[in-house]
Amino acid sequence: MKNKVTLRELVGSRIILAICIAVYYWCWARNDWHAYYTTIQNCVAIFTILFFCGLSWRERQYKKEVFDELADLNLRRSDAICFKVTTVAIVIIAFATAVLRFNCPAEVFGYILVGLLVVLSILRTVLFCIMDSKGA
């Protein structure tokens, strides 16, 4: 199949990878145990590896095609905005960790960081799609 690879597709697929990382973190950081957790963990790991291989193949295809310079510029702008949001969020999480380290378990801060990863991948995709649709 000769589908043209779009930058919007590549940016949007990062959400799936972030969700896979969050689910895999949940598999490692949980406090209880059920027999089916191993099955979930293995399925998520296999899906993530296969999805990553497919994504790298699509990225290799994208690099062979003609670049959309405006879309590339919009991606850089959305990455710059997300970098600033990430910096502020990490500083807040770091200080919260220092203040609450005796009252909250470490898993909570891990869940916050992994949740931040998912939120930022969604924010990046939304920002890029908005900028790309307006042609700014």
MITOR-425446 format. One record per residue (C-alpha): residue number from 1; residue in three letters; x, y, z. Coordinates in pm, whole numbers, m for minus. Example, Ala and Ser with C-alpha at 12.3 -4.5 7.8 and 13.67 -1.06 7.14 Angstrom:
% residues 2
{1, "ALA", {1230, m450, 780}},
{2, "SER", {1367, m106, 714}},
This chain:
% residues 136
{1, "MET", {0, 0, 0}},
{2, "LYS", {142, 340, m100}},
{3, "ASN", {m20, 575, 151}},
{4, "LYS", {140, 914, 182}},
{5, "VAL", {275, 968, 532}},
{6, "THR", {169, 1292, 695}},
{7, "LEU", {339, 1472, 978}},
{8, "ARG", {3, 1487, 1155}},
{9, "GLU", {m4, 1106, 1161}},
{10, "LEU", {347, 1084, 1303}},
{11, "VAL", {278, 1343, 1573}},
{12, "GLY", {m54, 1181, 1668}},
{13, "SER", {100, 838, 1700}},
{14, "ARG", {315, 964, 1988}},
{15, "ILE", {m1, 966, 2200}},
{16, "ILE", {m30, 589, 2161}},
{17, "LEU", {334, 543, 2266}},
{18, "ALA", {282, 767, 2572}},
{19, "ILE", {m25, 567, 2673}},
{20, "CYS", {169, 241, 2632}},
{21, "ILE", {444, 379, 2857}},
{22, "ALA", {183, 482, 3115}},
{23, "VAL", {19, 139, 3114}},
{24, "TYR", {356, m33, 3139}},
{25, "TYR", {447, 191, 3434}},
{26, "TRP", {122, 94, 3599}},
{27, "CYS", {221, m272, 3553}},
{28, "TRP", {545, m209, 3738}},
{29, "ALA", {428, 31, 4010}},
{30, "ARG", {112, m141, 4130}},
{31, "ASN", {88, m255, 4491}},
{32, "ASP", {m143, m552, 4448}},
{33, "TRP", {m104, m861, 4236}},
{34, "HIS", {m337, m1058, 4013}},
{35, "ALA", {m243, m1340, 3779}},
{36, "TYR", {m362, m1156, 3469}},
{37, "TYR", {m123, m861, 3528}},
{38, "THR", {159, m1056, 3366}},
{39, "THR", {m54, m1113, 3058}},
{40, "ILE", {m139, m741, 3038}},
{41, "GLN", {227, m648, 3080}},
{42, "ASN", {342, m886, 2808}},
{43, "CYS", {69, m778, 2567}},
{44, "VAL", {149, m410, 2620}},
{45, "ALA", {522, m474, 2574}},
{46, "ILE", {471, m671, 2252}},
{47, "PHE", {224, m413, 2116}},
{48, "THR", {462, m127, 2201}},
{49, "ILE", {756, m294, 2029}},
{50, "LEU", {552, m374, 1717}},
{51, "PHE", {397, m27, 1709}},
{52, "PHE", {739, 135, 1750}},
{53, "CYS", {878, m72, 1462}},
{54, "GLY", {584, 25, 1241}},
{55, "LEU", {624, 389, 1341}},
{56, "SER", {994, 388, 1258}},
{57, "TRP", {912, 238, 917}},
{58, "ARG", {655, 514, 856}},
{59, "GLU", {908, 780, 964}},
{60, "ARG", {1164, 638, 724}},
{61, "GLN", {901, 659, 449}},
{62, "TYR", {820, 1018, 548}},
{63, "LYS", {1184, 1123, 514}},
{64, "LYS", {1188, 993, 157}},
{65, "GLU", {886, 1206, 60}},
{66, "VAL", {869, 1579, m8}},
{67, "PHE", {875, 1780, 315}},
{68, "ASP", {597, 2017, 407}},
{69, "GLU", {803, 2309, 533}},
{70, "LEU", {510, 2490, 693}},
{71, "ALA", {408, 2177, 884}},
{72, "ASP", {767, 2131, 1000}},
{73, "LEU", {775, 2492, 1122}},
{74, "ASN", {444, 2443, 1304}},
{75, "LEU", {580, 2130, 1469}},
{76, "ARG", {882, 2323, 1592}},
{77, "ARG", {655, 2594, 1733}},
{78, "SER", {437, 2343, 1915}},
{79, "ASP", {749, 2167, 2047}},
{80, "ALA", {878, 2500, 2180}},
{81, "ILE", {549, 2568, 2360}},
{82, "CYS", {544, 2214, 2503}},
{83, "PHE", {905, 2253, 2619}},
{84, "LYS", {809, 2561, 2820}},
{85, "VAL", {507, 2383, 2969}},
{86, "THR", {725, 2082, 3053}},
{87, "THR", {984, 2298, 3226}},
{88, "VAL", {723, 2462, 3448}},
{89, "ALA", {554, 2129, 3524}},
{90, "ILE", {881, 1952, 3613}},
{91, "VAL", {983, 2235, 3847}},
{92, "ILE", {643, 2218, 4021}},
{93, "ILE", {665, 1838, 4048}},
{94, "ALA", {1022, 1859, 4183}},
{95, "PHE", {927, 2104, 4457}},
{96, "ALA", {613, 1905, 4539}},
{97, "THR", {826, 1594, 4569}},
{98, "ALA", {1065, 1770, 4807}},
{99, "VAL", {785, 1904, 5025}},
{100, "LEU", {559, 1596, 5025}},
{101, "ARG", {821, 1320, 5025}},
{102, "PHE", {727, 1199, 5372}},
{103, "ASN", {350, 1214, 5321}},
{104, "CYS", {307, 1064, 4972}},
{105, "PRO", {440, 737, 4837}},
{106, "ALA", {689, 754, 4553}},
{107, "GLU", {446, 587, 4311}},
{108, "VAL", {225, 896, 4322}},
{109, "PHE", {500, 1112, 4179}},
{110, "GLY", {574, 846, 3920}},
{111, "TYR", {209, 849, 3815}},
{112, "ILE", {220, 1228, 3796}},
{113, "LEU", {526, 1217, 3570}},
{114, "VAL", {380, 950, 3345}},
{115, "GLY", {51, 1138, 3334}},
{116, "LEU", {244, 1450, 3237}},
{117, "LEU", {396, 1254, 2950}},
{118, "VAL", {51, 1157, 2822}},
{119, "VAL", {m91, 1508, 2867}},
{120, "LEU", {205, 1665, 2688}},
{121, "SER", {180, 1429, 2393}},
{122, "ILE", {m189, 1516, 2360}},
{123, "LEU", {m114, 1888, 2399}},
{124, "ARG", {158, 1868, 2135}},
{125, "THR", {m75, 1697, 1889}},
{126, "VAL", {m360, 1942, 1952}},
{127, "LEU", {m132, 2245, 1919}},
{128, "PHE", {21, 2111, 1601}},
{129, "CYS", {m318, 2032, 1446}},
{130, "ILE", {m453, 2378, 1532}},
{131, "MET", {m146, 2554, 1394}},
{132, "ASP", {m138, 2334, 1086}},
{133, "SER", {m508, 2382, 1008}},
{134, "LYS", {m481, 2761, 1034}},
{135, "GLY", {m166, 2768, 822}},
{136, "ALA", {10, 2999, 1066}},
